[in-house]
């Protein structure tokens, strides 16, 4: 772990129409660390990820990426976003582009990588996840699980400093969840720096170095998975986790 965190959030606050969604979030993310955000719907997980990627402006606080204040309104937003890899629960693949063009678009257009180099790297990634033969297909010819794996490959194709994953399995058929989570598991094992919102508790327990329980826009509790899942300290955490145990 490095001394300076890759990502640091200081007192992040965000409201929508007077409704407080994030209420003073502090978080450090170290290099090669995997942090899972868990919590009920409406707890602020997705909003937090959107503020980090500058899709939502914050009302107060600071967001630091390797000590640079990216929440400063003077920053080059496109350049900052190019340092993140982002996958949302709704795929956002471009339907009019081939799978390979989807994977290589950011590398070519944002990072200025030559097409041949981008496509060579893109093909290696697609072959790695067993979709090399789908490179020239359009996304609608793929299953939901295949599309989501392509979205993840697209996010890592530019070697981002931080990978932000927002409930990436929630829109999938349960039969397809495993193949998507397996890819994330591989990326984590290879040392990717990941901040992920998830409702897959067993996966969070397995893969994350640290788990944060959000509720009402605040971090109620955080700790290693074995502590948070095995012996949660806060009543709100125990109540939330009991719903999954009951299921």
C-alpha positions as CSV (number, residue, x, y, z in Angstrom):
1,X,0.0,0.0,0.0
2,X,1.3,3.5,-0.8
3,X,1.5,6.3,1.7
4,X,-0.5,8.7,-0.4
5,X,-3.9,7.2,-1.3
6,X,-4.8,7.0,-5.0
7,X,-8.2,8.5,-4.1
8,X,-9.2,10.6,-1.1
9,X,-12.6,12.0,-0.3
10,X,-12.9,14.7,2.3
11,X,-16.3,15.7,3.8
12,X,-18.2,15.0,0.6
13,X,-21.8,16.4,0.8
14,X,-24.5,16.3,-1.9
15,X,-28.1,17.2,-1.8
16,X,-30.9,17.0,-4.4
17,X,-33.7,19.5,-3.9
18,X,-33.0,19.8,-0.2
19,X,-32.7,16.0,0.3
20,X,-29.3,15.2,1.7
21,X,-27.9,12.2,-0.2
22,X,-24.2,12.3,0.9
23,X,-23.6,13.7,4.4
24,X,-19.9,14.2,5.0
25,X,-18.2,11.2,3.4
26,X,-14.5,10.6,4.2
27,X,-12.7,7.8,2.3
28,X,-9.2,6.9,1.4
29,X,-8.5,4.3,-1.4
30,X,-5.0,2.9,-1.5
31,X,-3.3,1.6,-4.6
32,X,-4.3,-2.1,-5.4
33,X,-7.1,-1.9,-2.8
34,X,-10.6,-3.2,-3.4
35,X,-13.3,-1.5,-1.4
36,X,-16.9,-2.6,-1.6
37,X,-19.8,-0.2,-0.8
38,X,-22.9,-1.9,0.5
39,X,-26.2,-0.5,1.8
40,X,-29.9,-0.3,1.0
41,X,-31.3,1.4,-2.1
42,X,-31.1,5.1,-1.8
43,X,-28.2,5.0,0.7
44,X,-26.0,7.1,-1.7
45,X,-23.7,4.5,-3.2
46,X,-24.4,5.4,-6.9
47,X,-24.3,9.1,-6.2
48,X,-21.0,8.8,-4.5
49,X,-19.5,7.0,-7.5
50,X,-21.0,9.7,-9.8
51,X,-19.4,12.5,-7.8
52,X,-16.0,10.8,-8.0
53,X,-16.2,10.6,-11.7
54,X,-17.5,14.2,-11.8
55,X,-20.8,13.3,-13.3
56,X,-22.5,15.0,-10.3
57,X,-21.0,18.2,-8.7
58,X,-20.5,18.1,-5.0
59,X,-21.9,20.7,-2.6
60,X,-19.0,20.6,-0.2
61,X,-15.8,18.8,0.4
62,X,-12.9,17.7,-1.8
63,X,-12.0,14.8,-4.1
64,X,-8.3,14.2,-4.5
65,X,-6.8,11.9,-7.1
66,X,-3.2,11.3,-6.2
67,X,-3.2,14.6,-4.3
68,X,-4.7,16.6,-7.2
69,X,-8.0,18.3,-6.3
70,X,-10.2,17.1,-9.1
71,X,-13.3,18.7,-7.5
72,X,-11.8,22.1,-8.3
73,X,-14.2,23.6,-10.9
74,X,-11.2,24.7,-13.0
75,X,-10.1,21.1,-13.7
76,X,-10.3,19.6,-17.2
77,X,-13.2,17.2,-16.7
78,X,-12.5,15.0,-19.7
79,X,-8.9,14.6,-18.7
80,X,-9.9,13.6,-15.2
81,X,-12.5,11.1,-16.4
82,X,-9.9,9.6,-18.6
83,X,-8.0,8.5,-15.5
84,X,-11.0,6.4,-14.3
85,X,-12.6,3.3,-15.6
86,X,-16.3,3.2,-15.0
87,X,-19.0,0.5,-15.4
88,X,-22.6,1.3,-14.5
89,X,-25.4,-1.2,-13.9
90,X,-26.9,-0.2,-17.3
91,X,-24.4,-1.1,-19.9
92,X,-24.0,2.1,-21.9
93,X,-22.4,0.2,-24.8
94,X,-22.8,2.1,-28.1
95,X,-25.3,0.0,-30.1
96,X,-24.1,1.3,-33.5
97,X,-20.5,0.3,-32.9
98,X,-18.9,-3.1,-33.0
99,X,-17.7,-4.8,-29.8
100,X,-14.1,-4.0,-30.7
101,X,-14.9,-0.3,-31.5
102,X,-16.7,0.0,-28.1
103,X,-13.6,-1.4,-26.4
104,X,-11.1,0.8,-28.2
105,X,-13.0,4.1,-28.5
106,X,-11.7,5.8,-25.3
107,X,-8.1,4.6,-26.0
108,X,-8.2,6.1,-29.5
109,X,-10.3,9.3,-28.9
110,X,-9.4,10.3,-25.3
111,X,-5.9,8.9,-25.0
112,X,-4.7,9.3,-28.6
113,X,-3.6,5.7,-29.0
114,X,-3.1,4.7,-32.6
115,X,-5.9,2.5,-34.0
116,X,-3.7,-0.5,-34.7
117,X,-2.3,-0.5,-31.1
118,X,-5.7,0.0,-29.6
119,X,-7.2,-2.8,-31.6
120,X,-4.4,-5.1,-30.8
121,X,-4.8,-4.5,-27.1
122,X,-8.6,-4.7,-27.4
123,X,-8.4,-8.0,-29.1
124,X,-6.1,-9.4,-26.4
125,X,-8.6,-8.4,-23.8
126,X,-11.6,-9.8,-25.7
127,X,-9.8,-13.1,-26.3
128,X,-8.9,-13.3,-22.6
129,X,-12.7,-13.2,-21.7
130,X,-13.6,-15.6,-24.5
131,X,-15.2,-13.1,-26.7
132,X,-12.5,-12.6,-29.4
133,X,-14.9,-14.2,-32.0
134,X,-17.5,-11.5,-31.2
135,X,-15.2,-8.5,-31.9
136,X,-16.9,-7.5,-35.1
137,X,-20.5,-8.1,-33.8
138,X,-22.7,-5.4,-32.5
139,X,-23.6,-5.5,-28.8
140,X,-27.2,-6.6,-29.4
141,X,-25.9,-10.0,-30.7
142,X,-24.4,-10.7,-27.2
143,X,-26.0,-12.0,-24.0
144,X,-26.4,-9.6,-21.0
145,X,-23.5,-11.2,-19.3
146,X,-21.3,-11.0,-22.4
147,X,-22.3,-7.3,-22.8
148,X,-21.4,-6.5,-19.2
149,X,-18.0,-8.2,-19.6
150,X,-17.4,-6.1,-22.7
151,X,-18.2,-3.0,-20.7
152,X,-15.7,-4.0,-18.0
153,X,-13.0,-4.7,-20.6
154,X,-13.8,-1.3,-22.2
155,X,-13.3,0.3,-18.8
156,X,-9.9,-1.4,-18.2
157,X,-8.6,-1.0,-21.8
158,X,-7.0,2.4,-20.9
159,X,-5.3,1.1,-17.8
160,X,-7.2,3.4,-15.4
161,X,-5.9,4.5,-12.1
162,X,-9.2,3.6,-10.4
163,X,-12.0,1.3,-11.5
164,X,-15.5,2.4,-10.4
165,X,-18.1,-0.3,-10.6
166,X,-21.8,0.5,-9.8
167,X,-24.0,-2.5,-9.2
168,X,-22.8,-4.1,-12.3
169,X,-24.8,-7.3,-11.9
170,X,-28.1,-5.9,-10.8
171,X,-29.6,-5.8,-14.3
172,X,-28.4,-9.3,-15.2
173,X,-30.2,-12.7,-15.2
174,X,-28.9,-14.6,-12.1
175,X,-27.4,-17.2,-14.4
176,X,-25.1,-14.6,-15.9
177,X,-23.9,-12.9,-12.7
178,X,-21.1,-15.4,-12.0
179,X,-19.3,-14.8,-15.3
180,X,-19.2,-11.1,-14.7
181,X,-18.1,-11.4,-11.1
182,X,-15.3,-13.8,-12.1
183,X,-13.8,-11.2,-14.3
184,X,-13.8,-8.6,-11.5
185,X,-12.3,-11.2,-9.2
186,X,-9.4,-11.7,-11.8
187,X,-8.9,-8.0,-12.0
188,X,-8.7,-7.7,-8.2
189,X,-6.2,-10.5,-8.0
190,X,-4.0,-8.8,-10.6
191,X,-3.9,-5.7,-8.4
192,X,-6.5,-3.3,-9.9
193,X,-7.6,-0.5,-7.6
194,X,-11.4,-0.9,-7.4
195,X,-14.3,0.9,-5.6
196,X,-17.5,-1.0,-6.2
197,X,-21.1,-0.6,-5.1
198,X,-22.6,-4.1,-4.9
199,X,-25.5,-6.0,-3.4
200,X,-23.6,-9.3,-3.9
201,X,-22.6,-9.8,-0.2
202,X,-20.8,-13.1,-0.7
203,X,-18.7,-11.6,-3.5
204,X,-17.9,-8.5,-1.3
205,X,-16.8,-10.8,1.5
206,X,-14.6,-12.8,-0.9
207,X,-12.9,-10.1,-2.9
208,X,-12.9,-6.8,-1.1
209,X,-10.1,-5.8,1.3
210,X,-12.5,-3.5,3.0
211,X,-16.3,-3.1,3.2
212,X,-18.1,0.2,3.8
213,X,-21.8,0.1,4.9
214,X,-23.6,3.3,3.8
215,X,-27.0,4.3,5.1
216,X,-28.7,7.7,4.9
217,X,-25.7,9.2,3.1
218,X,-23.2,8.4,5.9
219,X,-20.6,5.6,6.4
220,X,-22.2,3.8,9.3
221,X,-19.4,1.2,9.6
222,X,-16.4,0.0,7.8
223,X,-13.8,-2.7,8.2
224,X,-12.3,-5.9,6.8
225,X,-15.0,-8.2,5.4
226,X,-14.5,-10.8,8.1
227,X,-15.2,-8.2,10.8
228,X,-18.0,-6.4,9.1
229,X,-19.9,-9.5,8.0
230,X,-18.9,-11.7,10.9
231,X,-19.2,-9.3,13.9
232,X,-20.7,-5.9,12.8
233,X,-20.5,-3.3,15.6
234,X,-23.5,-1.1,14.6
235,X,-27.1,-2.1,15.0
236,X,-28.0,-0.6,11.6
237,X,-25.3,-2.8,10.0
238,X,-26.6,-5.9,11.7
239,X,-30.2,-5.1,10.7
240,X,-29.2,-4.6,7.1
241,X,-27.1,-7.8,6.9
242,X,-29.8,-9.9,8.6
243,X,-32.1,-9.3,5.6
244,X,-29.6,-11.2,3.4
245,X,-29.1,-14.0,6.0
246,X,-32.9,-14.4,6.2
247,X,-33.1,-14.6,2.4
